[in-house]
Amino acid sequence: MKRRKVEHAAMRSATTAVISSTDTAVREAHWRPSARFIGLAIASIAPALFWCVVVELIAYWSGVSLSPMAVGALFVTIAAFLFAICAPLMLRNSPAKDHAPRPAAPDLNGRPASR
């Protein structure tokens, strides 16, 4: 029984080390500002394009014809809304803040984890 507890403790510490190293690698990834803006463009333009196609299909199936101006206005409205929502979320951290050390998460017993 005691041996099993030792094995579980060893497994827990090994798992914690792997998770910790993965977390460190993710935090140390350096994203250029241009990559962040490209991600922001994709996050706002792709859903706007999707919903414009959906609206066009619904209009076509219901027998209504939408003007290109209406579809374009819908696209611009959705893309601008998503840009306004996503920009503060995706661009909030400067690259210098991305590399700031973070406190270690507590281990399974609630004690501060040692790295």
PEGIGI-V997047 format. One record per helix or strand. SS is the DSSP state (@ for helix, = for strand). FROM is the first residue (numbers start at 1). TO is the last residue. Records with the same first field share a line. If there is no record, write none. Layout:
SS: FROM-TO, FROM-TO
This chain:
@: 2-28, 33-61, 68-90, 95-98
=: 106-106, 112-112
